[in-house]
Amino acid sequence: MAVEGKNVVFCGNFEYDASERDINRLFERYGPVERIDMKTGFAFVYMKNKKDGDEAIYDLDRREWGYRRPRPLKVQWAKVGSARRLGCGRGLRARQTPAL
């Protein structure tokens, strides 16, 4: 089940030194990115439209991505409460900024 009322995509298994800008560039080709909540090795990407999220998931899941040592990405709809449980919710410390 996706996060209710939100178009939140989970993206994991990328290089630990990947930046928020890198993740934004990866997803913005599918549509407007409203926000990215990022931790080391994974991120929650808030897409403006569900259709754009669907396309990103279809295209990016299991795709090899990275600069030094490419890894297969894990890209799927975020599950209800997953962002909050992992420390990316409101009131918790996370690298939370509007998309660039």
N, C-alpha and C positions, 0 to 999 in steps of 0.2 A: 504494500500500500504506500503510495506517495504521500508526501507531506501535504495535508489538506489545505486547499486554497493557495498553495504556493507551487511554483515550478522550480523545485530544488533538485539539482542533479548532484549525486555523489560522484566524485572523481578520485580514485586512489591508485596507489602503486607507482607514483611518479618519483623522480629523483628528489632527495631531501633538499637539495639546493635550488630546486625550481622556485621561481619567484611568482608572486601574484600576477605580475605583468605577463609572464609566460603562460599561465593558466588562462588569463583573459584573452590573449591572442589565440590560444587554442580553441576557445569556445565562441569568440565573437564572430567567427565566419559563419556560424549557424543562426545568429540573430543577436539582438541586444542583450547584454549581460547587465543585470541590475546591481548585483553585489556578489562578492566572493568572501566566504568565511574560510580561512586557510589555516591548517596546522601542518606539521612536518609530515610530508608524504601523502597527504590527502586534503581535499577541499570540498566545500559545498558551494556550488555555483547556482545562483539564482537567475534563471532565464526569464525574460519578459513574457514569453509565450510558451505554452505547452508544446506546440508543434515544433518550435525551435529546439526544445529539450529532447523531444523524441528523435529528431534528426541527429543531434549531437550524440545521443546514446547509441543509435544505430551505427553511426559512422566511427565513433571513437572507442567503443568497448572492445577490448582485446587488441587494439592497435598498438604497435611498438612506438614508443615516444620517449625522447630524452636526448640530451646532448652528449654526455660522456658514454653512458652505457644504457641504450634504450631498453625500456621495460614494457611489458604489455599492460596497458591501462585497464583499470576496472571502472567502468562508467555505467551508472544505473540511477533510477529515480531514488532519491533519499527516502528512507522510511520514517514514519511518524515518530518524532521525538529523538531521532538519531543525532541531529545537530546539537541539541541541548545536552544529551547524554555525553557527547564527546567534547563538550566545552566550547561549543560555537554558538550557543544561544544568547539571547539578550541578558545582560547583567553578568555574564561570564567573560573572562578575558580571552579574546581571540583577535587575530589580525583581521579585523572586519572593516572594510572600506568600500566605498562605491567603486564600481568598475571604472577603469581608466578609459 
